[in-house]
Amino acid sequence: MENSTNWHVLYVEFGHEQKVFNELLEKNLDCFLPMVFSVRQWKGREIKLPAPLYPRYIFVNIKSKADFHIALSIDSECSFLRFGDQYGRVSKNEIAQLKFMVAMNSVEDVQTNIQLPHVGNKLPIERRIIC
């Protein structure tokens, strides 16, 4: 692993995102868990529940080899996302954009998928946010 500051992707057990995030904070690591609200029906009424934007993923800013090993020492099963011999990285700009998006309290029911639109496809606009 290179000795430079980069945001890396930590893969954790399903449902353990908040627990691992809190443990990383206790160990003084710079980390980010993007949370959004999901609207659910329960007993005839709508409730908003917080949920990770990317289930099973936490972003950790690794500044040294020690930070790398501290993040892996968390009690839950954790591993860094890898592509061959390269660790998955996220740019500072992308982290800033995610932080901006989840900071808006009006964002809810965000869905992520792997299908990308093709040039010329017509896409519906489901909600406009005017700042």
N, C-alpha and C positions, 0 to 999 in steps of 0.2 A: 504494500500500500504506500502511495506517495505521501510525503509529509507536507501537505498543503491544506488550506481551508476550503472545504467543499461541503455542500449539502448532499447527503447520501440518503438512500431509501432503506429503512429498516422494516423488515417483514416480520410480523408478530402473529401469535395465535388469534383466531377469530374471536371477537368479543373481549380481548385483553388490551385493546388499543389505549383506553383511558388509564388503565392500571400501569402499563409500561410507560406511557407518557409521564405520569406522575412520578414514577421511579427515576426516570431520566432527569426530570427537573430537580429531584432531591439530590442527585449526584452532580448537580450544577452543569449539566450539558445543555447546550443551545438546541432546542428541538421544537417541532411544530406539528400539531395534529389538527388539520383543518376539519372543523365541525360545521354541519348545517342542520337545519330543522326539517324534519319529515312530518307531514300532516297525516295522521292516522284516525280512523273511525274507531271509537271505543264506547260501547253501550249507548249508541245513538248520538254521540257528540264527537266533535273533532278535537284532537289534542295534538300539540306539537311536541315531538320528541327529538332531542339532539342525537345525531348519528354522524359517524366519520364520513367525510366526503369520499375517501378512498379506504374502504374497509381493509384491515390487516396491514396498512402502511403508515409509518411515522417518518417524518423527515428529520434528520439529525445533522447538525452542522459539526463536522469533524475537523478539529483544529490540530490534532496531534495523534500519534499512534496510541497514546494513553486513552484519549477519548474514544477511539475505535474499540479498544478492549473493555473499557468501562461500559459502553453501550451493549456489548455482547455478554456482560456479566449479570444482566438483569435476570431475575428468577424465572420469568416466562420464556418459552422457546422463542428465540429471536435469531435472525440472520440478516445480513446485508444482501440486498438484491444485487445479483451479479449477471453479467453477460459475458460468458467465457471467463477470461481472467481479468476483466474490467468491472469495477463496482459501479452500480447505477448512480448517476449523479443528476442533480437538478440545479439549474442556474439560479443565482441570487435574484435575477429578474423574475423568473417564474415563481419563486417563493414569495416575492413581494406582491405579485399579481394575485396569487392565491390568498394571501393575508388580506389584501384589499377586498377581494370578493367576499370572503367569509365575514369580514367586519361589518358588512351591510346587513342589518337585522332583517331586511325584507327578503333575503334569499332563502328559499325553501324548496324542497323536493327537487334538488339538483340531481340529475342522472348522468352517469358517465357510461360511455360505450366505446367500442372499438371501430364502429362504422364511421367512416369519414365521407362527407359529401363529395360528389364528383362535379367537375366544372359543368355548369348548365343546369344542375338540379335545382328545383324550386323547394325552398325550405319554409315551413310555417313559422311565424313569429308568435309565440305563445304569450309573451309578456314583455312590455316595454318598461324600462326603468329610466326615468328622466331625473337627472341630478340637477 
